């Protein structure tokens, strides 16, 4: 199964903790008192759904540094690091965003961008990427990551995740209430029965899987947009095409599981529905057809 990005893991963890805490505090009992209160349930679902997504966004940059061991370049220690910082600065100016932090981490070829705010983001590249690609190809990859930031992809991902979280929480409790009353025939409106709790748990798992497909679909679309963004920033599509072709022909570097969906390359999983990145062939074809 596809590797799970840290953003999603943190989001799910916060959702689970909030659901448990609110249940212990008797919120579920309040929601089902005198029948299921749809307005109150929707408000509850919004709070639980968006809290996890927003919290994941806010900690995305420090968690990315920690999970990859990325070292932020404060003062370039080599000509390569100086070139890297200057290239990101030039691309950021063209994209109309503030200079992001630039970092390097040890690993096979890959790169990622993250951060809660467009003007305080992070761009990180692996040592393997720097060693395996030409400067023109690395510049194209950096353009791809800067385009992610300029497009506001992390914030958009957060909003989408918050919306799907909300529907997961809401629908799970609607189904749980219905099953509790019709199948388990629990007639005590002031207290949710065991059928409600079990059904809500199972439905959150099932609906959560379906929701992850929606988020993965959006992630794939944003990769096409970032590829096109790189081509526009460089004024040439060929460097990005060459970079993708090289990544497709080499063993794509695996980021830590927490950062997979933020990387420039990704290995296909058992199902394309859960893949955060489109196949390299599709991305190259999209660039070749770019107008």
Beta strands, then each sheet from edge to edge (+ up, - down):
strand 1: 71-72
strand 2: 101-105
strand 3: 111-114
strand 4: 122-126
sheet 1: 1+ 2- 4- 3+
end
